Amino acid sequence: MFGRWAHLVGPDVAEHAKPVVLREGELTVQASSTAWATQLRLLQRQLLQRIAASVGPDVVKRIKVQGPAAPNWRKGRLHIPGRGPRDTYG
């Protein structure tokens, strides 16, 4: 299924989403943007039907959509250890 992803979901969806892992019937898909993550959630039923028609009805039961990976701002050149700023108005 991972090798035939573009054929299963179509070239437009495949350009902006990639399968990450298939575990116990749940396919995790990572979208290239938050807008595409929303679009994939709306297309979830159609995608499940297309995948079931191609690879079988019980292979993928659910699709979990993840947005793009955000950078971790916790570490870096200007990071100061500690709890960080708290309420400064009290």
Backbone as CSV, one residue per row, in Angstrom:
resi,resn,N_x,N_y,N_z,CA_x,CA_y,CA_z,C_x,C_y,C_z
1,MET,0.812,-1.178,0.000,0.000,0.000,0.000,0.869,1.261,0.000
2,PHE,1.965,1.265,0.721,2.824,2.446,0.782,3.460,2.735,-0.575
3,GLY,3.786,1.681,-1.322,4.380,1.857,-2.639,3.386,2.328,-3.686
4,ARG,2.105,2.065,-3.478,1.069,2.438,-4.427,0.229,3.616,-3.927
5,TRP,0.745,4.397,-3.011,0.000,5.463,-2.373,-0.577,6.453,-3.386
6,ALA,0.238,6.901,-4.343,-0.239,7.879,-5.331,-1.360,7.294,-6.186
7,HIS,-1.274,6.013,-6.495,-2.331,5.369,-7.278,-3.614,5.212,-6.448
8,LEU,-3.461,4.943,-5.167,-4.629,4.722,-4.312,-5.414,6.002,-4.042
9,VAL,-4.722,7.089,-3.748,-5.416,8.302,-3.321,-5.458,9.384,-4.390
10,GLY,-4.731,9.212,-5.451,-4.694,10.218,-6.504,-3.478,11.108,-6.377
11,PRO,-3.038,11.695,-7.489,-1.791,12.478,-7.465,-1.883,13.763,-6.650
12,ASP,-3.047,14.411,-6.607,-3.172,15.658,-5.839,-3.010,15.414,-4.348
13,VAL,-3.695,14.398,-3.839,-3.597,14.078,-2.413,-2.207,13.552,-2.084
14,ALA,-1.652,12.711,-2.958,-0.340,12.121,-2.702,0.760,13.173,-2.669
15,GLU,0.562,14.271,-3.381,1.555,15.340,-3.383,1.629,16.049,-2.032
16,HIS,0.520,16.062,-1.299,0.452,16.816,-0.045,0.287,15.941,1.196
17,ALA,0.246,14.636,1.032,0.082,13.745,2.184,0.878,12.471,1.952
18,LYS,1.466,11.966,3.015,2.217,10.708,2.893,1.854,9.786,4.048
19,PRO,1.760,8.496,3.761,1.472,7.547,4.836,2.703,7.374,5.719
20,VAL,2.475,7.306,7.006,3.582,7.188,7.954,3.665,5.774,8.510
21,VAL,2.551,5.273,9.050,2.555,3.943,9.658,1.147,3.351,9.592
22,LEU,1.100,2.045,9.439,-0.155,1.301,9.494,-0.045,0.322,10.648
23,ARG,-0.886,0.535,11.676,-0.819,-0.314,12.868,-2.236,-0.655,13.319
24,GLU,-2.541,-1.930,13.361,-3.826,-2.451,13.845,-5.015,-1.798,13.145
25,GLY,-4.912,-1.647,11.831,-6.009,-1.105,11.047,-6.095,0.407,11.015
26,GLU,-5.191,1.084,11.695,-5.195,2.552,11.700,-4.008,3.053,10.882
27,LEU,-4.310,3.790,9.829,-3.288,4.367,8.962,-3.044,5.804,9.392
28,THR,-1.806,6.113,9.737,-1.428,7.473,10.097,-0.864,8.152,8.863
29,VAL,-1.431,9.313,8.534,-1.036,10.068,7.358,-0.588,11.448,7.809
30,GLN,0.556,11.910,7.283,1.056,13.239,7.624,0.828,14.175,6.445
31,ALA,0.163,15.286,6.719,-0.144,16.282,5.692,0.967,17.324,5.623
32,SER,1.084,17.971,4.469,2.131,18.970,4.279,1.781,20.314,4.898
33,SER,0.510,20.554,5.192,0.087,21.813,5.807,-1.169,21.553,6.632
34,THR,-1.524,22.512,7.455,-2.739,22.356,8.252,-3.982,22.404,7.368
35,ALA,-3.919,23.144,6.275,-5.051,23.180,5.346,-5.263,21.809,4.706
36,TRP,-4.181,21.153,4.332,-4.311,19.812,3.750,-4.727,18.792,4.802
37,ALA,-4.334,18.987,6.044,-4.787,18.088,7.107,-6.300,18.174,7.251
38,THR,-6.845,19.383,7.199,-8.292,19.565,7.256,-8.963,18.925,6.048
39,GLN,-8.384,19.126,4.871,-8.937,18.543,3.651,-8.943,17.018,3.729
40,LEU,-7.886,16.430,4.248,-7.825,14.972,4.376,-8.872,14.451,5.352
41,ARG,-9.122,15.193,6.407,-10.165,14.777,7.350,-11.528,14.792,6.671
42,LEU,-11.755,15.771,5.801,-13.014,15.824,5.070,-13.125,14.720,4.026
43,LEU,-12.004,14.315,3.446,-11.978,13.268,2.413,-11.807,11.865,2.988
44,GLN,-11.794,11.745,4.291,-11.468,10.469,4.939,-12.361,9.321,4.467
45,ARG,-13.648,9.533,4.372,-14.562,8.469,3.962,-14.262,7.993,2.533
46,GLN,-14.027,8.944,1.621,-13.721,8.576,0.240,-12.375,7.865,0.140
47,LEU,-11.397,8.319,0.922,-10.089,7.659,0.904,-10.183,6.230,1.420
48,LEU,-10.952,6.026,2.487,-11.125,4.673,3.020,-11.788,3.759,1.998
49,GLN,-12.757,4.283,1.252,-13.420,3.479,0.223,-12.462,3.107,-0.896
50,ARG,-11.647,4.064,-1.333,-10.697,3.786,-2.413,-9.631,2.782,-1.977
51,ILE,-9.147,2.929,-0.752,-8.134,2.004,-0.239,-8.733,0.613,-0.084
52,ALA,-9.953,0.522,0.447,-10.606,-0.779,0.636,-10.859,-1.464,-0.698
53,ALA,-11.209,-0.715,-1.733,-11.450,-1.305,-3.045,-10.170,-1.843,-3.654
54,SER,-9.038,-1.274,-3.298,-7.781,-1.692,-3.899,-7.042,-2.764,-3.099
55,VAL,-6.959,-2.613,-1.778,-6.155,-3.547,-0.975,-6.976,-4.477,-0.105
56,GLY,-8.272,-4.248,0.011,-9.117,-5.114,0.827,-9.861,-4.321,1.888
57,PRO,-11.010,-4.827,2.300,-11.862,-4.056,3.212,-11.372,-3.973,4.657
58,ASP,-10.559,-4.903,5.107,-10.172,-4.918,6.519,-8.732,-4.508,6.768
59,VAL,-8.052,-4.015,5.754,-6.654,-3.609,5.937,-6.575,-2.272,6.664
60,VAL,-7.311,-1.280,6.189,-7.342,0.044,6.820,-8.767,0.311,7.285
61,LYS,-8.938,0.460,8.590,-10.264,0.725,9.156,-10.446,2.181,9.536
62,ARG,-9.343,2.855,9.893,-9.384,4.258,10.303,-8.186,4.985,9.710
63,ILE,-8.345,6.279,9.515,-7.236,7.131,9.091,-7.046,8.207,10.150
64,LYS,-5.821,8.311,10.634,-5.457,9.359,11.594,-4.600,10.372,10.836
65,VAL,-5.048,11.608,10.807,-4.359,12.651,10.045,-3.543,13.520,10.987
66,GLN,-2.270,13.693,10.663,-1.385,14.573,11.420,-1.051,15.785,10.562
67,GLY,-0.916,16.919,11.207,-0.486,18.112,10.505,1.012,18.065,10.281
68,PRO,1.570,19.116,9.729,3.017,19.142,9.500,3.771,19.162,10.814
69,ALA,4.972,18.651,10.786,5.804,18.627,11.985,6.275,20.045,12.290
70,ALA,5.961,20.521,13.471,6.351,21.872,13.876,7.752,21.846,14.473
71,PRO,8.490,22.919,14.306,9.828,22.955,14.910,9.738,23.015,16.431
72,ASN,10.737,22.480,17.070,10.810,22.497,18.522,11.587,23.739,18.948
73,TRP,10.903,24.672,19.604,11.546,25.913,20.013,12.158,25.793,21.410
74,ARG,12.051,24.637,22.039,12.530,24.461,23.401,14.053,24.517,23.473
75,LYS,14.731,23.990,22.507,16.199,23.963,22.508,16.703,24.900,21.429
76,GLY,17.864,25.410,21.631,18.451,26.272,20.625,19.566,27.115,21.190
77,ARG,20.102,27.952,20.353,21.241,28.778,20.699,20.919,29.769,21.823
78,LEU,19.694,30.259,21.872,19.330,31.284,22.843,18.475,30.743,23.989
79,HIS,18.464,29.447,24.183,17.656,28.828,25.237,18.268,29.074,26.608
80,ILE,17.419,29.449,27.573,17.847,29.633,28.961,17.169,28.556,29.793
81,PRO,17.926,27.767,30.533,17.303,26.717,31.334,16.435,27.304,32.439
82,GLY,15.451,26.558,32.831,14.565,26.991,33.900,13.122,26.924,33.451
83,ARG,12.219,27.374,34.306,10.797,27.280,34.034,10.312,28.308,33.034
84,GLY,11.037,29.368,32.850,10.626,30.394,31.913,9.761,31.437,32.590
85,PRO,9.253,32.389,31.807,8.479,33.472,32.392,7.150,32.969,32.942
86,ARG,6.732,33.542,34.019,5.431,33.236,34.633,4.639,34.530,34.702
87,ASP,3.629,34.536,35.528,2.772,35.696,35.672,3.579,36.879,36.202
88,THR,3.690,37.923,35.392,4.479,39.093,35.797,3.594,40.254,36.219
89,TYR,2.269,40.039,36.244,1.353,41.118,36.590,0.837,41.034,38.019
90,GLY,1.334,40.077,38.814,0.792,39.888,40.155,1.662,40.435,41.160
